[in-house]
Amino acid sequence: MKRLMSVVVAGVMAMGSIAVVGVSAASASTTPTIKLTDPKAIFGLGTANIIATTSVAGAVNFTAGGTTITGCGAVATSTVTPFLATCQWTPAAAGAISLGATFTPTDATDYATATATPIAEIVAVPVQGTPSGPIALYVDTILASGSTGALAPAFGAGCEITNEFIVGQTVVFRVYGNDFDLNGAPLTSLNVSSATVTVSGVATPLVLAYGSHSGVAFWTAALATGTATGAYDTLGVINYKVTVNTIAVPAVTKKVHLIKIVRTVRKGKVTTRRVSYVKTVVVTPAVPGATGTFQSNFTPSSVATLNALPAA
């Protein structure tokens, strides 16, 4: 009988041990989820919102380049679903940077901390700038008018804005702009001293010509492509730079006749006399010549590109 009771006690102890193990597994912390939204930041345009979406309430530590973003070390999420936390981030520079976040749940007993999948952010810069003069430029490329043949139905018959060209077609650069030193006056042959397009691989810059096109006037230059001597035939991105130089405008002056009253005192007696003289005055200040440039920094998939003739 004693032996039987001993076996029963051992069985109870074993069952107790199993029960304890089961309770321990049930109390283990669950890892919540956290996901970041790409802010698509632009350098120089102020703050960009990095948004974290979590599966439970808590606080988010946002990082940029591995360093906690100022003011975003413990951003509380909303208290109800969807659980969102927002960090207002001001990029310090343009270019690539890794954005990350670590989430600490409010309920630290049932939930563990979680780390978001980093975002490989590329802080954008404006496509166009005027680094050396108050000149604004607009530039695009079109397929030259008159493109015909088997490719015309698929690739256009000309005068279409495009950045995709086939060897043998002619690329036309179109340019217009304004000179803000001349109160925003349009760039024309009256105030431009030179306008060119420099194409990588082409020895001589293309000269932009100003003219009327169906009732509107702008600058154009053509780049012939193909296998003929002198034609451009480098496949891939067409690297080009537009440069416009404006004419310096001298000051406008005129001479004016003025009269002033001169008073003199001699032996206690005051006398006055009128004196006339000529003075040169500036009617319009001089405006120095300026240089404006355009060099596209679109991604390679959206800039002017020369493609090989499709296989038959």
Stockholm file with secondary structure:
# STOCKHOLM 1.0

chainA/1-312         MKRLMSVVVAGVMAMGSIAVVGVSAASASTTPTIKLTDPKAIFGLGTANIIATTSVAGAVNFTAGGTTITGCGAVATSTVTPFLATCQWTPAAAGAISLGATFTPTDATDYATATATPIAEIVAVPVQGTPSGPIALYVDTILASGSTGALAPAFGAGCEITNEFIVGQTVVFRVYGNDFDLNGAPLTSLNVSSATVTVSGVATPLVLAYGSHSGVAFWTAALATGTATGAYDTLGVINYKVTVNTIAVPAVTKKVHLIKIVRTVRKGKVTTRRVSYVKTVVVTPAVPGATGTFQSNFTPSSVATLNALPAA
#=GR chainA/1-312 SS CHHHHHHHHHHHHHHHHHHHHHHHHHTCCBCCCEEEECCCCBTTSCCEEEEEEESSCEEEEEEETTEECTTCSSEECCSSSSEEEEEEECCSSSEEEEEEEEEEESCTTTBCCEECCCEEEEEBCCSCCCTTSSEEEEEEEEECTTCCSTTHHHHCSSSEECSEEETTCEEEEEEEEEEGGGTTEECCTTTEEEEEEEETTCSSCEECEEEEETTEEEEEEEEEBSSSTTCBCCCEECCEEEEEEECCBCCEEEEEEEEEEEEEEETTEEEEEEEEEEEEEEEECCBCCCEEEECCCCCGGGSCEEECCCCC
#=GC SS_cons         CHHHHHHHHHHHHHHHHHHHHHHHHHTCCBCCCEEEECCCCBTTSCCEEEEEEESSCEEEEEEETTEECTTCSSEECCSSSSEEEEEEECCSSSEEEEEEEEEEESCTTTBCCEECCCEEEEEBCCSCCCTTSSEEEEEEEEECTTCCSTTHHHHCSSSEECSEEETTCEEEEEEEEEEGGGTTEECCTTTEEEEEEEETTCSSCEECEEEEETTEEEEEEEEEBSSSTTCBCCCEECCEEEEEEECCBCCEEEEEEEEEEEEEEETTEEEEEEEEEEEEEEEECCBCCCEEEECCCCCGGGSCEEECCCCC
//
